[in-house]
Amino acid sequence: MECFLTFIFFTFAIAFFVTATTRGGGGRHVTAYRTLAQRYGGVCVTNGVWGRPAARFRYGEVAAHIEAKKNRTLGRHTESHLQWNDCDFACILVPAHVQVGWRSAWGLHEVESEDPVFDRQMKILANDPVVAKRLFSEGVRWQVQRLCKLFGDGHVELFWRKGHLTCRKLGWMRTYDELEYFSRAFFELFDQSMLTRVEGIDFLESDGAVAIGDAECQICGEQIVVDMVFCSRCKTPHHSECWEYFGGCSVFGCQESKFITPLIAEPTGDKGQNGTRNKWANKPTDEL
């Protein structure tokens, strides 16, 4: 009898451990989230033994939240949130084949970007088509495609609603490298999106407005006040010295070595004394 009870105890213990691990309550899964939280000076939380992990920290001046989730629609997926500075704006970006049945409840309308190929791949729905069209600049579209290609599943969903930007990516990221890679791609999408928040600057070869207020260098992490350059491919801003030190664009996967030097610009729509608008020089400059 004693042996039987011992057998039952160990069987239950093993089943408990395996279940907790597969549900996300232990092992590498939690370690990945804990390491990510520590990197950004935040905390890792789980909802009890059976809960899935989440990392909470600050990215610059905004609150960030990344967690492993599961529902009937997407199954296992990783969800990341950042605060967005427009509580009235609502927008959804999903793969073109995904049906959004509750779009009328949000007052959403289908919006086209400036790229027909992108529009065939992704569906944009927004309550303010003008803001949405400006949001999906060339740099933002490039970052969206980068997120789609992560881990080879080709699926990403983005939501701007009630003052938050949310990204959903299929699957749970059980290693720190996967989680960090996804987080960095999402944060760089956020940075590119923030550059479009204020109308004011045009690139000659792009209709998307790119604002430079409070731009932050992705290499040193400091605000760019003078000596700014932009990546000629993804339009990410850098300090000129940081670009030279790094040897090119700091965005992972971009690998561009040519940059754009901005000139003095005036707000789009406001004309100078001679009736013309100043614009950005857009001739790529070879790496120094």
Backbone as CSV, one residue per row, in Angstrom:
resi,resn,N_x,N_y,N_z,CA_x,CA_y,CA_z,C_x,C_y,C_z
1,MET,0.825,-1.210,0.000,0.000,0.000,0.000,0.859,1.259,0.000
2,GLU,1.935,1.206,0.826,2.832,2.352,0.907,3.519,2.619,-0.427
3,CYS,3.928,1.563,-1.104,4.568,1.704,-2.417,3.592,2.296,-3.436
4,PHE,2.348,1.855,-3.341,1.342,2.356,-4.269,1.126,3.863,-4.082
5,LEU,1.054,4.289,-2.804,0.871,5.702,-2.531,2.080,6.533,-2.999
6,THR,3.264,5.961,-2.823,4.475,6.641,-3.299,4.444,6.792,-4.810
7,PHE,4.007,5.726,-5.489,3.902,5.775,-6.946,2.911,6.849,-7.397
8,ILE,1.768,6.917,-6.731,0.759,7.916,-7.057,1.311,9.328,-6.839
9,PHE,2.047,9.507,-5.745,2.602,10.829,-5.428,3.563,11.280,-6.515
10,PHE,4.509,10.419,-6.911,5.485,10.795,-7.926,4.842,11.000,-9.291
11,THR,3.825,10.186,-9.601,3.115,10.365,-10.862,2.438,11.721,-10.914
12,PHE,1.800,12.107,-9.838,1.133,13.398,-9.765,2.148,14.547,-9.853
13,ALA,3.291,14.385,-9.174,4.323,15.423,-9.188,4.869,15.642,-10.592
14,ILE,5.123,14.533,-11.309,5.643,14.646,-12.669,4.617,15.297,-13.589
15,ALA,3.350,14.869,-13.463,2.291,15.461,-14.285,2.127,16.940,-13.990
16,PHE,2.247,17.313,-12.732,2.132,18.713,-12.323,3.246,19.551,-12.955
17,PHE,4.481,19.038,-12.907,5.634,19.754,-13.463,5.511,19.912,-14.972
18,VAL,5.162,18.833,-15.668,5.052,18.885,-17.131,3.960,19.852,-17.553
19,THR,2.811,19.792,-16.876,1.704,20.673,-17.225,2.052,22.123,-16.992
20,ALA,2.690,22.424,-15.860,3.073,23.797,-15.553,4.038,24.337,-16.579
21,THR,4.965,23.478,-17.022,5.946,23.915,-18.012,5.291,24.195,-19.349
22,THR,4.425,23.292,-19.804,3.786,23.476,-21.105,2.798,24.621,-21.100
23,ARG,2.199,24.923,-19.967,1.265,26.028,-19.885,1.987,27.372,-19.786
24,GLY,3.292,27.363,-19.650,4.051,28.604,-19.610,4.436,29.018,-18.211
25,GLY,4.235,28.184,-17.223,4.518,28.595,-15.871,5.928,28.348,-15.417
26,GLY,6.808,27.815,-16.231,8.164,27.548,-15.786,9.100,27.358,-16.945
27,GLY,10.331,26.923,-16.608,11.313,26.622,-17.627,11.807,27.843,-18.386
28,ARG,12.241,27.589,-19.618,12.826,28.655,-20.435,11.834,29.776,-20.718
29,HIS,10.547,29.422,-20.780,9.522,30.406,-21.093,9.558,31.568,-20.097
30,VAL,9.487,31.252,-18.817,9.519,32.279,-17.787,10.882,32.952,-17.741
31,THR,11.951,32.174,-17.906,13.302,32.739,-17.886,13.475,33.794,-18.966
32,ALA,12.904,33.542,-20.154,13.007,34.512,-21.245,12.339,35.832,-20.878
33,TYR,11.144,35.743,-20.291,10.423,36.954,-19.900,11.120,37.670,-18.742
34,ARG,11.644,36.901,-17.808,12.339,37.501,-16.677,13.606,38.238,-17.149
35,THR,14.324,37.639,-18.085,15.540,38.274,-18.602,15.208,39.547,-19.362
36,LEU,14.123,39.508,-20.158,13.716,40.700,-20.892,13.323,41.826,-19.929
37,ALA,12.567,41.482,-18.891,12.153,42.487,-17.913,13.366,43.097,-17.212
38,GLN,14.332,42.267,-16.859,15.530,42.768,-16.194,16.323,43.698,-17.098
39,ARG,16.366,43.389,-18.386,17.109,44.234,-19.321,16.558,45.654,-19.328
40,TYR,15.233,45.782,-19.248,14.613,47.103,-19.310,14.258,47.652,-17.917
41,GLY,14.747,46.999,-16.878,14.501,47.487,-15.531,13.080,47.316,-15.064
42,GLY,12.382,46.265,-15.555,10.993,46.028,-15.191,10.825,44.784,-14.346
43,VAL,9.622,44.206,-14.395,9.314,43.024,-13.602,8.678,41.957,-14.488
44,CYS,8.838,40.706,-14.077,8.187,39.575,-14.737,7.131,39.031,-13.785
45,VAL,5.923,38.827,-14.276,4.838,38.341,-13.426,4.189,37.118,-14.075
46,THR,3.665,36.230,-13.225,2.858,35.098,-13.689,1.655,34.996,-12.766
47,ASN,0.546,34.574,-13.309,-0.678,34.423,-12.534,-0.725,33.041,-11.888
48,GLY,0.092,32.849,-10.873,0.126,31.563,-10.196,0.936,30.535,-10.972
49,VAL,0.918,29.317,-10.487,1.690,28.241,-11.112,1.218,27.988,-12.529
50,TRP,-0.100,28.106,-12.755,-0.668,27.765,-14.052,-0.656,28.960,-15.020
51,GLY,-0.264,30.123,-14.548,-0.337,31.330,-15.379,0.778,31.420,-16.405
52,ARG,0.540,32.180,-17.418,1.541,32.429,-18.442,2.299,33.710,-18.088
53,PRO,3.578,33.802,-18.469,4.398,34.925,-18.017,4.120,36.210,-18.786
54,ALA,4.447,37.318,-18.133,4.351,38.637,-18.754,5.476,39.503,-18.216
55,ALA,6.001,40.376,-19.077,7.045,41.319,-18.685,6.480,42.729,-18.749
56,ARG,6.716,43.509,-17.705,6.238,44.883,-17.640,7.418,45.802,-17.363
57,PHE,7.542,46.855,-18.154,8.651,47.788,-17.989,8.317,49.069,-18.746
58,ARG,9.247,49.979,-18.790,9.062,51.224,-19.543,10.002,51.234,-20.731
59,TYR,9.447,51.625,-21.873,10.253,51.823,-23.074,10.289,53.327,-23.334
60,GLY,11.391,53.961,-22.990,11.452,55.410,-23.067,10.501,56.017,-22.053
61,GLU,9.526,56.790,-22.543,8.576,57.464,-21.667,7.231,56.740,-21.570
62,VAL,7.099,55.589,-22.211,5.796,54.906,-22.229,5.874,53.544,-21.549
63,ALA,4.731,53.085,-21.061,4.646,51.773,-20.420,4.567,50.670,-21.474
64,ALA,5.300,49.598,-21.242,5.311,48.452,-22.161,4.885,47.196,-21.419
65,HIS,4.220,46.303,-22.137,3.700,45.066,-21.545,3.754,43.982,-22.619
66,ILE,4.447,42.891,-22.337,4.556,41.772,-23.286,4.166,40.497,-22.554
67,GLU,3.289,39.716,-23.164,2.805,38.523,-22.480,2.489,37.396,-23.457
68,ALA,2.515,36.181,-22.925,2.090,35.000,-23.678,0.595,34.811,-23.445
69,LYS,-0.179,34.659,-24.535,-1.625,34.543,-24.414,-2.138,33.370,-25.254
70,LYS,-3.416,33.038,-25.007,-4.043,31.961,-25.770,-5.535,32.220,-25.841
71,ASN,-6.098,32.121,-27.054,-7.549,32.230,-27.209,-8.001,31.316,-28.346
72,ARG,-9.312,31.253,-28.561,-9.846,30.334,-29.571,-9.548,30.778,-30.987
73,THR,-9.398,32.075,-31.197,-9.185,32.585,-32.551,-7.759,32.367,-33.037
74,LEU,-6.787,32.800,-32.249,-5.386,32.720,-32.651,-4.649,31.547,-32.031
75,GLY,-5.219,30.937,-30.988,-4.483,29.908,-30.268,-3.370,30.563,-29.467
76,ARG,-2.230,29.900,-29.383,-1.098,30.468,-28.665,-0.498,31.632,-29.466
77,HIS,-0.331,32.755,-28.795,0.284,33.901,-29.447,0.951,34.790,-28.419
78,THR,1.831,35.652,-28.898,2.537,36.605,-28.047,1.983,37.991,-28.328
79,GLU,1.649,38.709,-27.266,0.996,40.014,-27.407,1.829,41.077,-26.708
80,SER,2.048,42.178,-27.405,2.848,43.271,-26.864,2.052,44.564,-26.932
81,HIS,2.157,45.391,-25.871,1.409,46.643,-25.784,2.339,47.804,-25.466
82,LEU,2.071,48.940,-26.078,2.740,50.193,-25.742,1.697,51.298,-25.669
83,GLN,1.903,52.265,-24.812,1.010,53.410,-24.751,1.109,54.222,-26.036
84,TRP,-0.050,54.690,-26.512,-0.122,55.507,-27.726,-0.750,56.840,-27.344
85,ASN,-0.254,57.931,-27.904,-0.662,59.250,-27.426,-1.903,59.820,-28.105
86,ASP,-2.742,58.968,-28.682,-3.991,59.419,-29.282,-5.095,58.441,-28.899
87,CYS,-5.879,58.816,-27.886,-6.924,57.913,-27.388,-8.126,57.823,-28.320
88,ASP,-8.284,58.796,-29.216,-9.444,58.810,-30.109,-9.228,57.989,-31.375
89,PHE,-7.983,57.768,-31.738,-7.676,57.071,-32.990,-7.850,55.569,-32.799
90,ALA,-8.543,54.938,-33.756,-8.722,53.485,-33.762,-8.331,52.953,-35.132
91,CYS,-7.497,51.934,-35.142,-7.012,51.378,-36.418,-6.636,49.918,-36.214
92,ILE,-6.905,49.119,-37.231,-6.564,47.699,-37.215,-5.776,47.379,-38.479
93,LEU,-4.710,46.618,-38.316,-3.956,46.087,-39.453,-3.890,44.579,-39.298
94,VAL,-4.445,43.852,-40.269,-4.453,42.393,-40.239,-4.120,41.875,-41.639
95,PRO,-3.719,40.607,-41.758,-3.533,40.031,-43.087,-4.809,40.165,-43.922
96,ALA,-4.657,40.325,-45.228,-5.783,40.632,-46.109,-6.898,39.592,-46.049
97,HIS,-6.575,38.339,-45.749,-7.586,37.280,-45.751,-8.401,37.230,-44.454
98,VAL,-7.981,37.957,-43.426,-8.666,37.909,-42.136,-9.942,38.747,-42.183
99,GLN,-11.045,38.170,-41.731,-12.317,38.873,-41.685,-12.485,39.561,-40.334
100,VAL,-12.851,40.844,-40.360,-13.063,41.618,-39.136,-14.556,41.895,-39.030
101,GLY,-15.273,41.082,-38.281,-16.723,41.176,-38.236,-17.259,42.315,-37.399
102,TRP,-16.447,42.854,-36.459,-16.942,43.883,-35.550,-16.424,45.261,-35.924
103,ARG,-16.003,45.485,-37.168,-15.442,46.772,-37.580,-16.449,47.911,-37.446
104,SER,-17.756,47.620,-37.674,-18.752,48.677,-37.592,-18.895,49.204,-36.167
105,ALA,-18.632,48.335,-35.182,-18.752,48.763,-33.787,-17.702,49.807,-33.431
106,TRP,-16.576,49.779,-34.117,-15.521,50.765,-33.870,-15.616,51.946,-34.831
107,GLY,-16.535,51.894,-35.788,-16.631,52.950,-36.781,-15.466,52.970,-37.745
108,LEU,-15.034,51.783,-38.175,-13.844,51.671,-39.011,-14.193,51.629,-40.494
109,HIS,-13.284,52.172,-41.296,-13.418,52.163,-42.751,-12.111,51.655,-43.354
110,GLU,-12.236,50.964,-44.473,-11.040,50.428,-45.122,-10.219,51.564,-45.722
111,VAL,-8.905,51.470,-45.545,-7.979,52.524,-45.981,-6.893,51.896,-46.847
112,GLU,-6.504,52.603,-47.895,-5.403,52.147,-48.746,-4.152,52.961,-48.436
113,SER,-3.009,52.292,-48.416,-1.737,52.984,-48.242,-1.244,53.456,-49.601
114,GLU,-0.006,53.916,-49.642,0.581,54.361,-50.909,1.236,53.213,-51.684
115,ASP,1.128,52.005,-51.149,1.804,50.857,-51.761,0.786,49.775,-52.107
116,PRO,0.434,49.598,-53.396,-0.556,48.579,-53.796,-0.159,47.163,-53.394
117,VAL,1.141,46.863,-53.421,1.591,45.521,-53.035,1.314,45.278,-51.550
118,PHE,1.595,46.270,-50.726,1.318,46.180,-49.294,-0.175,45.999,-49.046
119,ASP,-1.003,46.721,-49.801,-2.451,46.652,-49.619,-3.014,45.294,-50.021
120,ARG,-2.349,44.606,-50.942,-2.802,43.262,-51.301,-2.457,42.250,-50.207
121,GLN,-1.426,42.545,-49.431,-0.994,41.630,-48.372,-1.699,41.896,-47.044
122,MET,-1.951,43.175,-46.759,-2.494,43.570,-45.468,-3.768,44.394,-45.638
123,LYS,-4.628,44.351,-44.627,-5.869,45.113,-44.629,-5.798,46.175,-43.532
124,ILE,-6.061,47.437,-43.903,-6.048,48.548,-42.954,-7.480,49.034,-42.750
125,LEU,-7.926,49.090,-41.493,-9.233,49.622,-41.140,-9.023,50.692,-40.076
126,ALA,-9.649,51.870,-40.253,-9.428,52.965,-39.314,-10.654,53.853,-39.212
127,ASN,-10.771,54.555,-38.076,-11.877,55.500,-37.912,-11.521,56.886,-38.451
128,ASP,-10.261,57.102,-38.791,-9.813,58.357,-39.388,-8.877,58.026,-40.543
129,PRO,-9.420,57.916,-41.762,-8.600,57.521,-42.918,-7.416,58.449,-43.181
130,VAL,-7.565,59.738,-42.911,-6.476,60.682,-43.162,-5.291,60.391,-42.247
131,VAL,-5.561,60.214,-40.952,-4.502,59.905,-40.004,-3.883,58.541,-40.312
132,ALA,-4.712,57.566,-40.673,-4.225,56.223,-40.964,-3.314,56.217,-42.191
133,LYS,-3.687,56.973,-43.212,-2.868,57.003,-44.422,-1.511,57.623,-44.135
134,ARG,-1.490,58.659,-43.280,-0.218,59.272,-42.912,0.596,58.327,-42.017
135,LEU,-0.109,57.547,-41.187,0.573,56.624,-40.274,1.387,55.583,-41.018
136,PHE,0.811,55.028,-42.090,1.485,53.935,-42.786,2.445,54.478,-43.840
137,SER,3.478,55.127,-43.337,4.546,55.650,-44.185,5.389,54.493,-44.714
138,GLU,6.355,54.829,-45.537,7.241,53.797,-46.080,7.987,53.081,-44.964
139,GLY,8.475,53.849,-43.971,9.198,53.242,-42.860,8.330,52.327,-42.032
140,VAL,7.079,52.715,-41.768,6.157,51.885,-40.990,5.809,50.619,-41.765
141,ARG,5.544,50.759,-43.054,5.220,49.569,-43.863,6.386,48.587,-43.862
142,TRP,7.600,49.107,-43.924,8.779,48.231,-43.910,8.864,47.473,-42.595
143,GLN,8.587,48.161,-41.478,8.640,47.506,-40.177,7.523,46.470,-40.029
144,VAL,6.348,46.748,-40.593,5.248,45.778,-40.554,5.645,44.506,-41.298
145,GLN,6.225,44.664,-42.471,6.644,43.498,-43.247,7.728,42.709,-42.520
146,ARG,8.580,43.424,-41.812,9.608,42.746,-41.021,8.984,41.903,-39.919
147,LEU,7.973,42.443,-39.237,7.279,41.680,-38.201,6.567,40.465,-38.791
148,CYS,5.990,40.632,-39.983,5.307,39.507,-40.638,6.261,38.352,-40.906
149,LYS,7.490,38.671,-41.257,8.459,37.645,-41.640,9.115,36.962,-40.446
150,LEU,8.939,37.509,-39.250,9.554,36.909,-38.077,9.097,35.472,-37.890
151,PHE,10.040,34.557,-37.748,9.785,33.140,-37.454,9.018,32.441,-38.567
152,GLY,8.873,33.090,-39.728,8.377,32.422,-40.919,6.889,32.172,-41.003
153,ASP,6.072,32.708,-40.064,4.635,32.409,-40.135,3.870,33.415,-40.985
154,GLY,4.448,34.586,-41.250,3.816,35.567,-42.123,2.585,36.231,-41.556
155,HIS,2.351,36.111,-40.255,1.127,36.635,-39.656,1.463,37.639,-38.566
156,VAL,0.817,38.806,-38.617,0.922,39.792,-37.546,-0.374,40.604,-37.522
157,GLU,-0.810,41.001,-36.355,-1.987,41.847,-36.204,-1.614,43.044,-35.334
158,LEU,-2.016,44.240,-35.757,-1.728,45.467,-35.022,-3.024,46.202,-34.727
159,PHE,-3.127,46.755,-33.521,-4.319,47.493,-33.105,-3.911,48.806,-32.441
160,TRP,-4.446,49.906,-32.937,-4.323,51.197,-32.260,-5.711,51.502,-31.698
161,ARG,-5.847,51.510,-30.366,-7.173,51.739,-29.778,-7.046,52.126,-28.313
162,LYS,-7.854,53.116,-27.915,-7.948,53.565,-26.533,-6.584,53.871,-25.925
163,GLY,-5.749,54.538,-26.717,-4.460,54.973,-26.194,-3.414,53.892,-26.073
164,HIS,-3.560,52.795,-26.821,-2.569,51.719,-26.800,-2.299,51.208,-28.219
165,LEU,-1.081,50.796,-28.442,-0.702,50.092,-29.663,-0.411,48.648,-29.259
166,THR,-1.124,47.709,-29.878,-0.998,46.289,-29.545,-0.551,45.504,-30.767
167,CYS,0.370,44.596,-30.554,0.854,43.712,-31.627,0.649,42.271,-31.205
168,ARG,0.064,41.476,-32.097,-0.128,40.049,-31.849,0.655,39.246,-32.875
169,LYS,1.462,38.321,-32.366,2.270,37.460,-33.220,2.007,36.013,-32.840
170,LEU,1.782,35.153,-33.826,1.453,33.757,-33.567,2.583,33.045,-32.835
171,GLY,2.202,32.178,-31.922,3.171,31.342,-31.222,3.690,31.957,-29.934
172,TRP,4.195,31.093,-29.049,4.856,31.543,-27.822,6.355,31.546,-28.049
173,MET,7.008,32.552,-27.556,8.454,32.677,-27.694,9.113,32.166,-26.425
174,ARG,9.689,30.992,-26.504,10.171,30.287,-25.320,11.621,30.594,-24.991
175,THR,12.355,31.249,-25.905,13.746,31.604,-25.619,13.879,33.121,-25.570
176,TYR,14.890,33.564,-24.861,15.115,34.998,-24.747,15.428,35.616,-26.109
177,ASP,16.209,34.921,-26.934,16.566,35.466,-28.249,15.316,35.740,-29.081
178,GLU,14.364,34.797,-29.088,13.123,34.998,-29.839,12.326,36.170,-29.286
179,LEU,12.199,36.224,-27.975,11.415,37.282,-27.333,12.056,38.654,-27.537
180,GLU,13.358,38.716,-27.416,14.062,39.984,-27.588,13.986,40.457,-29.035
181,TYR,14.082,39.523,-29.973,14.005,39.850,-31.391,12.625,40.438,-31.728
182,PHE,11.580,39.775,-31.223,10.214,40.255,-31.445,10.001,41.623,-30.790
183,SER,10.463,41.768,-29.550,10.283,43.036,-28.829,10.970,44.179,-29.549
184,ARG,12.182,43.946,-29.992,12.930,45.012,-30.669,12.245,45.409,-31.975
185,ALA,11.735,44.431,-32.721,11.037,44.745,-33.972,9.775,45.563,-33.696
186,PHE,9.052,45.208,-32.632,7.835,45.941,-32.279,8.164,47.368,-31.826
187,PHE,9.211,47.523,-31.019,9.590,48.849,-30.555,10.035,49.742,-31.717
188,GLU,10.711,49.161,-32.689,11.158,49.958,-33.833,9.976,50.337,-34.731
189,LEU,8.961,49.461,-34.792,7.718,49.842,-35.470,7.061,51.013,-34.743
190,PHE,7.028,50.966,-33.419,6.470,52.058,-32.619,7.223,53.358,-32.893
191,ASP,8.550,53.286,-32.915,9.354,54.489,-33.168,9.031,55.082,-34.537
192,GLN,8.930,54.229,-35.548,8.603,54.707,-36.884,7.202,55.311,-36.918
193,SER,6.264,54.689,-36.182,4.904,55.213,-36.137,4.865,56.588,-35.484
194,MET,5.640,56.781,-34.437,5.662,58.053,-33.739,6.209,59.174,-34.615
195,LEU,7.081,58.836,-35.544,7.634,59.844,-36.453,6.571,60.428,-37.375
196,THR,5.448,59.740,-37.532,4.391,60.230,-38.423,3.307,60.998,-37.671
197,ARG,3.440,61.145,-36.363,2.376,61.739,-35.571,2.171,63.221,-35.828
198,VAL,3.219,63.926,-36.249,3.121,65.367,-36.481,3.429,65.647,-37.934
199,GLU,2.496,66.284,-38.633,2.742,66.666,-40.009,3.804,67.746,-40.035
200,GLY,4.708,67.663,-40.998,5.689,68.726,-41.041,6.824,68.520,-42.012
201,ILE,7.236,67.273,-42.270,8.420,67.055,-43.082,8.085,66.084,-44.202
202,ASP,8.509,66.408,-45.404,8.321,65.504,-46.541,9.667,65.038,-47.068
203,PHE,9.745,63.766,-47.454,10.862,63.291,-48.253,10.464,63.433,-49.716
204,LEU,11.415,63.784,-50.557,11.089,64.057,-51.948,10.512,62.841,-52.651
205,GLU,10.953,61.651,-52.286,10.505,60.452,-52.982,9.425,59.697,-52.206
206,SER,8.844,60.324,-51.207,7.817,59.661,-50.419,6.723,60.639,-50.044
207,ASP,5.461,60.191,-50.128,4.343,61.037,-49.757,4.080,61.014,-48.255
208,GLY,4.728,60.106,-47.526,4.480,59.991,-46.096,5.170,61.087,-45.319
209,ALA,4.455,61.781,-44.455,5.046,62.809,-43.621,5.861,62.167,-42.514
210,VAL,7.034,62.748,-42.230,7.903,62.230,-41.192,8.284,63.361,-40.263
211,ALA,7.829,63.313,-39.024,8.127,64.371,-38.058,9.400,64.040,-37.304
212,ILE,10.178,65.059,-36.935,11.439,64.814,-36.256,11.425,65.310,-34.826
213,GLY,10.285,65.778,-34.331,10.241,66.228,-32.957,10.531,65.084,-31.992
214,ASP,11.424,65.336,-31.021,11.778,64.351,-29.994,12.332,63.061,-30.588
215,ALA,13.013,63.153,-31.729,13.616,61.960,-32.318,14.742,61.464,-31.418
216,GLU,14.860,60.162,-31.298,15.851,59.552,-30.412,16.766,58.647,-31.221
217,CYS,18.068,58.787,-31.009,19.042,57.949,-31.710,18.959,56.525,-31.185
218,GLN,18.862,55.545,-32.090,18.713,54.152,-31.702,20.023,53.523,-31.251
219,ILE,21.141,54.248,-31.426,22.446,53.704,-31.041,22.828,54.141,-29.635
220,CYS,22.783,55.456,-29.387,23.178,55.964,-28.072,21.990,56.167,-27.142
221,GLY,20.756,56.202,-27.701,19.563,56.360,-26.890,19.255,57.779,-26.469
222,GLU,20.022,58.758,-26.948,19.798,60.151,-26.575,19.007,60.884,-27.648
223,GLN,18.338,61.967,-27.222,17.554,62.764,-28.162,18.468,63.424,-29.190
224,ILE,17.992,63.490,-30.447,18.788,64.082,-31.518,18.412,65.550,-31.659
225,VAL,19.359,66.415,-31.335,19.131,67.850,-31.424,19.809,68.428,-32.666
226,VAL,21.039,68.011,-32.927,21.784,68.468,-34.093,22.444,67.277,-34.754
227,ASP,22.952,67.489,-35.964,23.695,66.459,-36.709,22.870,65.187,-36.887
228,MET,21.609,65.345,-37.363,20.734,64.199,-37.597,20.900,63.677,-39.023
229,VAL,20.874,62.368,-39.155,20.814,61.725,-40.469,19.731,60.654,-40.410
230,PHE,19.173,60.322,-41.584,18.140,59.292,-41.684,18.655,58.150,-42.551
231,CYS,18.280,56.931,-42.167,18.560,55.779,-43.019,17.800,55.959,-44.334
232,SER,18.481,55.788,-45.456,17.837,55.996,-46.749,16.830,54.899,-47.073
233,ARG,16.853,53.808,-46.315,15.929,52.705,-46.579,14.706,52.745,-45.665
234,CYS,14.930,52.729,-44.336,13.797,52.643,-43.398,13.499,53.961,-42.701
235,LYS,14.284,55.011,-43.000,14.062,56.375,-42.487,14.237,56.506,-40.973
236,THR,14.966,55.591,-40.344,15.224,55.704,-38.910,16.267,56.782,-38.648
237,PRO,16.009,57.713,-37.705,16.970,58.793,-37.436,18.137,58.328,-36.568
238,HIS,19.318,58.917,-36.807,20.522,58.640,-36.023,21.313,59.939,-35.858
239,HIS,22.170,59.982,-34.844,23.215,60.997,-34.811,24.216,60.666,-35.919
240,SER,24.746,61.692,-36.544,25.727,61.476,-37.606,26.943,60.706,-37.087
241,GLU,27.436,61.096,-35.904,28.603,60.416,-35.342,28.289,58.964,-34.998
242,CYS,27.065,58.706,-34.493,26.684,57.333,-34.149,26.592,56.466,-35.401
243,TRP,26.076,57.067,-36.493,26.004,56.324,-37.760,27.409,55.921,-38.210
244,GLU,28.336,56.854,-38.142,29.709,56.560,-38.555,30.331,55.499,-37.654
245,TYR,30.071,55.614,-36.353,30.635,54.648,-35.407,30.081,53.241,-35.659
246,PHE,28.759,53.157,-35.888,28.103,51.858,-36.066,28.372,51.287,-37.455
247,GLY,28.596,52.177,-38.419,28.879,51.728,-39.777,27.664,51.567,-40.655
248,GLY,26.504,52.086,-40.214,25.281,51.970,-41.003,24.059,52.041,-40.110
249,CYS,22.920,51.609,-40.649,21.664,51.673,-39.915,21.669,50.692,-38.739
250,SER,21.117,51.144,-37.604,21.103,50.320,-36.396,19.911,49.371,-36.345
251,VAL,18.931,49.526,-37.246,17.743,48.658,-37.238,18.146,47.253,-37.668
252,PHE,17.822,46.279,-36.818,18.218,44.904,-37.089,17.593,44.417,-38.391
253,GLY,18.430,43.911,-39.293,17.944,43.384,-40.557,17.945,44.386,-41.697
254,CYS,18.091,45.691,-41.393,18.070,46.695,-42.459,19.383,46.678,-43.246
255,GLN,20.523,46.821,-42.520,21.864,46.712,-43.106,22.148,47.774,-44.161
256,GLU,21.441,48.906,-44.100,21.683,49.987,-45.061,22.925,50.777,-44.659
257,SER,23.739,51.147,-45.645,24.960,51.916,-45.363,24.882,53.348,-45.881
258,LYS,23.766,53.718,-46.523,23.606,55.073,-47.030,22.571,55.822,-46.205
259,PHE,22.836,57.101,-45.985,21.924,57.895,-45.178,21.482,59.141,-45.920
260,ILE,20.435,59.788,-45.385,19.876,61.016,-45.940,20.162,62.144,-44.962
261,THR,20.649,63.255,-45.479,20.921,64.412,-44.634,19.764,65.401,-44.740
262,PRO,19.106,65.728,-43.611,17.988,66.675,-43.668,18.469,68.109,-43.802
263,LEU,17.666,68.909,-44.479,17.896,70.346,-44.562,16.811,71.069,-43.786
264,ILE,16.886,72.393,-43.680,15.863,73.168,-42.976,14.528,72.978,-43.675
265,ALA,13.490,72.718,-42.900,12.177,72.454,-43.482,11.119,73.309,-42.817
266,GLU,10.037,73.563,-43.554,8.881,74.271,-43.033,7.694,73.322,-43.012
267,PRO,6.682,73.603,-42.187,5.508,72.722,-42.160,4.867,72.594,-43.527
268,THR,4.461,71.377,-43.882,3.767,71.176,-45.138,2.454,71.925,-45.093
269,GLY,2.142,72.610,-46.148,0.926,73.421,-46.186,1.221,74.888,-45.934
270,ASP,2.322,75.216,-45.197,2.741,76.590,-44.985,3.816,76.931,-45.992
271,LYS,3.666,78.003,-46.694,4.606,78.361,-47.740,5.482,79.514,-47.282
272,GLY,6.680,79.550,-47.823,7.624,80.605,-47.484,7.281,81.892,-48.204
273,GLN,8.200,82.859,-48.065,7.954,84.171,-48.641,7.902,84.139,-50.155
274,ASN,8.612,83.193,-50.751,8.617,83.111,-52.207,7.521,82.195,-52.741
275,GLY,6.621,81.721,-51.837,5.492,80.903,-52.278,5.822,79.451,-52.488
276,THR,7.042,79.017,-52.125,7.432,77.630,-52.301,7.715,77.008,-50.945
277,ARG,7.695,75.679,-50.892,7.945,74.977,-49.643,9.360,74.439,-49.618
278,ASN,10.013,74.523,-48.455,11.291,73.865,-48.276,11.041,72.383,-48.056
279,LYS,11.896,71.539,-48.571,11.744,70.102,-48.408,13.072,69.487,-47.992
280,TRP,12.979,68.180,-47.706,14.186,67.458,-47.319,14.973,67.068,-48.555
281,ALA,16.283,67.205,-48.464,17.125,66.642,-49.508,17.073,65.141,-49.369
282,ASN,16.929,64.441,-50.472,16.750,62.997,-50.381,17.764,62.234,-51.214
283,LYS,18.907,62.830,-51.401,19.932,62.146,-52.151,20.762,61.315,-51.166
284,PRO,20.732,59.991,-51.290,21.477,59.160,-50.339,22.950,59.519,-50.348
285,THR,23.543,59.563,-49.149,24.945,59.870,-49.010,25.698,58.602,-48.711
286,ASP,26.772,58.353,-49.436,27.532,57.138,-49.220,28.152,57.130,-47.834
287,GLU,28.345,55.944,-47.343,28.944,55.779,-46.023,30.321,56.432,-46.002
288,LEU,30.601,57.181,-44.927,31.899,57.846,-44.811,32.970,56.854,-44.419
